[in-house]
Amino acid sequence: MSDPIVSLTNPEFTDDPIRAYAKLREEAPLVRIGFPGGPRVWLVTRNEDVKAALSDPRLVVDYSNVPGHQGPSVADQMAAALDLPDEFVPYVAANMMLKDGKEHARQRRLITPAFTVRRMKALRPRVEQISARLLDALAEKGSGDLIEDYSSPLTGTVICDLIGIDEADQPQVRKWMNEYTAPDADLAASGQAMVDYIKDLIERRRAEPREDMVSALVAARDENGDRLNETEIVSVALTTVNNGHHSTSHFIPTAVLTLFDNPDQLALLRAKPEALPHAINELMRIANVVPTAGPRYATEDMEFAGCPIRKGDALTGSYLSANYDPRVFADPETCDVERVLERGQTHLAYGAGSHFCPGAALAGIEGEVALDHLLLKRDTLEVTIGREQLRYTEATPGGARLLDALPVRL
């Protein structure tokens, strides 16, 4: 294998990524990729191999866990890349997504009770209520931006409810949530405001617990009596905002566009609304806005997918490629809202292994409610610009490519 062979910034990956990744997937299970000014990594392209990479204990998310490593950890690199103020660094370092082994298992064990399927399902009536209110307001206006007027306030409000933010404070908190992830945002100001608010919320929930995530995290203890500390709770809340709000708020408009591009499938879904859960799984497979997994680092010289990997090498799985792998999905480029996968066959929109997204159930509920309200209970939604006029922002080379806006009319 050559070193490196592919740059994900090449036009073929932005103009027709499905075909570009299909070509890579059939050439080799791993390909060497490079980013301008960044590290070179192995890209894992096949579904089963990506799942294996996300589950292999020899591959870690924190580079500092590689024996004899030199250089900064992933958390340090993230803090430097985002130019974070020093006071934010502990919250990045405490991020469960950047932990391995026993420390990751400890946090996961303490956090899981806050994200049970029962707790997520209990939020559904509230999701329905918020969605209906937002759509009534959009219908009264007649037209607007599906992201700004619907999907972002929907998922933002749901996450506020989940975390436990008082309703009166939610408009301001949602403003911070959107600001501190915007490309030109004042991260120090909005991020610090979020941190200060969550710290105060923790103290209030210690005094008066409620049925919300912060209360559950404050009360969580494992069999040894271990608890999450304040920094860990703040980190969980910030991670929930990033992963639970922004990704789903952009999935919804992308899913709408996908169904409009497949009118036969939209008609089938309207005729068989009971297929909606299958449709959400299918749309998560083909309209997922998170294209790659975070890097994993080899802790030893090893063979992976038949390829020699050296200690310290980085591997990243392509969700986009894995979710279109014909070894797992029949006619993978076809949208099939009634697609039912066999046991063991899965898309990777939520990841896999020990880092599988704990909020997957909530994302599914929000997607179901949104498509039901936007396209099944109504048939008047129209996109008011052509596909060639849509504009996207790419966070990083080869990273999430997010719609800037989706003008619509009801």
Secondary structure, 3 states (H helix, E strand, C coil): CCCCCEECCCHHHHHCHHHHHHHHHHHCCEEEEECCCCCEEEEECCHHHHHHHHHCCCEECCHHHCCCCCCCCHHHHHHHHCCCCHHHHHHHHCCHHHCCHHHHHHHHHHHHHHHCHHHHHHCHHHHHHHHHHHHHHHHHHCEEEHHHHHHHHHHHHHHHHHHCCCHHHHHHHHHHHHHCCCCCCCHHHHHHHHHHHHHHHHHHHHHCCCCCHHHHHHHCCCCCCCCCCHHHHHHHHHHHHHHHHHHHHHHHHHHHHHHHHCHHHHHHHHHCHHHHHHHHHHHHHHHCCCCECCCEEECCCEEECCEEECCCCEEEEEHHHHCCCCCCCCCCCCCCCCCCCCCCCCCCCCCCHHHCCCCHHHHHHHHHHHHHHHHHCCCCCEECCCHHHCCEEECCCCCCEEECCCEEEC
